[in-house]
Amino acid sequence: MIEFKWSKVDKNNNNTPIIKDAEIDDLAEMLLEDYKPQLLKEPTPINHLHFLESYLGANIEFMDIYYEGKPIWGATAFNDEEYLKVFDRENYRTGFRKLTSRTVVIDNYVMKEGKEGLGLFTGLHEGGHLWLHPGVFTEPDNSGQLSFFKDEGPRIRPVVCCRKDNIESFGRKKVLKTAEDWREHQADYFASAIAMPKSTFIPLALEILKSNGITDGRVITGIDWQHDWFAEVEFPKLITEAYGVSKQAASIKLRKFGFIVAKDDLQPSLF
């Protein structure tokens, strides 16, 4: 595995990397070239569990993660003796599970039939934390590390947990205010860059557009129902079929890369 090394970090916020989305795209392609070069030659779903285990060196576990409020779909332990609160369905009670270093926990919900795309993205999101953020969380005393359960149970090394809103949100318009916000965005963008690498994503999107008679490299929504239907249904569906991601992740990526553009976002002179 190629280790993540980055000179630009926010020293006031636990060495959170200062990194652009485009730089994460390039780093993801570097990892894929090292892991399985074929993934950069043709659009195909990545075996995310194999990537996590065999390349990133993660220990993967599946649990019912306990949460209050919005669901938690994934968690990552960077050190030994970190604790995660889970729900014990057999005994119908909550408890704490002790994890070892480099453990990725995926909630059982996202592994259900029909949630394959969400499960893929959740796993890769946690892989993003594992690869991008060891300098943040592998401190001797884990200073600055937050836990949703800090007032209950074991107080030794809480796990980094990722809520529903952090998964498949890499291209949404939102203000990133805190270091934690930036780390969640980085992990989620990493997931998108690994699942849909730009080397195959861009040619595939252009090919789909061209095959549907669109030659200017983008589909504009808000013009008529045909364009809207293609942008909202057919275009993401074809990306989903190629990469095994969810329709939501495909749609966000297409918009992020400018292949789907809303009429209202265009300059009047360009329309």
N, C-alpha and C positions, 0 to 999 in steps of 0.2 A: 504494500500500500504506500502511495505517495503521501507523506505527511503534510499537513497544512502549516505553512509558514507565512506570516503576514507582518510587515513592518508597521503598517498604519493601524494603530489601535487607540481606543479612547481610554487613557490611563486613569481617568476619573471615574470610569464605570467598569471596573473589573476587566480591563483589557478587551472590551468588546471590539471586534474588528470593524474598521471603517472601510467598507468595501461596496463597490457599485454592482448593480445587477449584471451589467455586461461583463464585469470581471468574474462574477460567479459563473456565468455562462462559459467563459473560457476555462475556468478551473474544472468545471464539470466535464468538459470535453477532454481535458488532460487526464482526469481519472478514468473516464470511459475508454480512452485509448490504451491506458495501462491495464484496465480490467478486462475488457472485451471489445477490441477495435471494430468488430462487425456492427456494433450498435451505432457507429458513426457513419455507416455506409448505406444502410437501408432502414426505413421506419419499422420498428418491431418492439413489442413490449419487453421491458427488462424484468428479469426474475429478481424482484427487489429483495426477497428474503435471502437468496443466494448472495446477492451483492452485499447486503448488510453483514452476513455471517462470514463469507469466504474472503471478502475484500476489505471491508471496514473493521473486521474482527469483533463484531457485536455478538453478544449473547442475547438471543431473542426469547422472550417469554410472552405468553398470552394470558391476560387476566381480566377480571371485571373491576376496572378502576373505580374507586369510590369518588363521588364528586358531590358538591353542593352548588346549585345554580346550573351553569352551562356544562355540558358533558366534557370529560377529559378523554381524549382518544389515544394519546400516546404519552410516554414518559421515558426519560433517559437518566441512568445512574452513571456518574463519572468516577465514583470512588467505591471502595468496599464499605459495607455496612451502611448503605443508604436505605431509607425506609419509605415504602409506598403504602398508602391506605387503600385497601381493596374490599370488595364485597364477597363474602363467602356464601354462595348460593346454596350449598349443601346444608349448612347450618343456619342460614338466613341471619347472618350477622356480619359486622365489619371487623376488620383486623388489620394488622400491619405485616407486610412481607419485607424481609430483609433481602436486599439485592447486592450483587457483586459489581465490581468495576466493569464499565462498558456494557451494561445491560440495557437493552431497549425493550420496553414493555408496550405491547399493542393491545388496545382494548378489544375484547371479544366482539363487541358490537360491529366494528368495522371489518371483521373477518366473516360476517354472515354472507350467505348466498345473496348475490345481487349487489353487494357492496365492494366488489373486487377493486374497482378504481379508487375508491376511498381508502381501502386497506393499503393499496400500493402507495398512495400519496402519503398516508400517515407514517408508514414505515420509512419512506425516503425522507420525510420531514425530520423524523428522529435521527436518521442517519446524517442529516445536515447539521444538527446540533453536535452529534458525536464527532464529526470531522472538523467543523468550523470553530467550535467553542470549547475545546479542552483547556485553552489558556484562561478561560473565564471561570470554569467550574472545578478544575482539578487543583485547587489550592489546599494546603495542609489543613486549614480550618474552615474552608469553604466560605470565607467571608463574602458577604454580599449575595449569597445564594438564597433564594426565596422558596418557601414552601407554602402550599395552600393549607397545610395541616400543622402549622408551627405551634399551635396552642394545644395539641392533643398528642398523646402517645409518645413514642421515642423521639428524642430531640437530636439524634446523631445524624448528621449529613442527610438532609431532606433531598428528595428526588426532584429533578426538573420536569415539570408537568406541562403539557400543551393542551389547551382547551379547544373546543370545536371551532371557535372563531379564528384560531391560528392556522388551521389546516385548509388548504385550497383557497388561500386568500392573497396570494403573492402579487396579483395585479390589480386588486381593487383599490379604488381611490380612498385612502384613509391617511390620517396624519399620524406619523410615527414620532411620538414624543419622548419616550423613555428608552433606555438602553435595552430593556427587555423587549419593547416593541420592535426595535431594530433586529435583535437576535431572532425573534420569531419570524420576521419577514425574511431574514437571510436564510433560515432553515427551510422555509416554505419555497423560496425562490430556488434554492438548491434542489429541492424535490422536483420542481418543474424542469430544471435544466438537465437533471439526470434522466427523468422519465421521457422528456421530449427534447433531446439535444438539438441545438440550432442547426447543426450540419445536415440533419435530415428533415427537421421541422420546416425550415424555410422553403426548401425545394418542394416538399410535399404540399404545403399550403399554396404555393404558386401554381403547381400542377393542377390542384383541385379547382382553383379559380379559373385557370385557362380552360379546363375541360368543361366548365360551366359557362363559357362565353364571356368571362370577365378578364379583360386584358390589361387593366391598369394597376393590378397588384393588390386590390382591396375591394371589399364589398361595402357599400354605404347603406346604412339602415335609415329608415324614416322617409324613404322615397316612395315605395309601394310595397304591397304585401309579398310579392315574389322575392324581392331582395331581403325583406325581413325574415321570411320563412327560411330562405337559404342560410342566412346568417345565424338564426337562432336554432335551427333544427339540423339541416343537412350538413353544413360545414363542420360543426362540432362533432356530429355523428361520425363522419369520415375520419376525423382525427382520433376519436375514441377507438374506432375499430383498428386503427394502425398501431396505437401505443398502449391500449388497455387502460387508459385513464378514464376518469368520469367525464361526463358531458360538461360539468361545471368547470373542471380544470382545463379542458380543451378550449372552452369558450373564453376563459380568462386569458389563456396564452395567446389565442388568436387576436384578441383586443390589445394585449400588451405589446405584441409585435406589429400592430398596425394593419392587420389583415381584415379586421372588422372595425369600421369607423362609423360613428353616429353622425348623421347629417348636421346636427346642431353643434358638433364639435369642429366642423370645417370652417375655414375662413370664407366669408361670403363671396369674395373675389375668386375663390377656387371652386365654387360650386356652380 
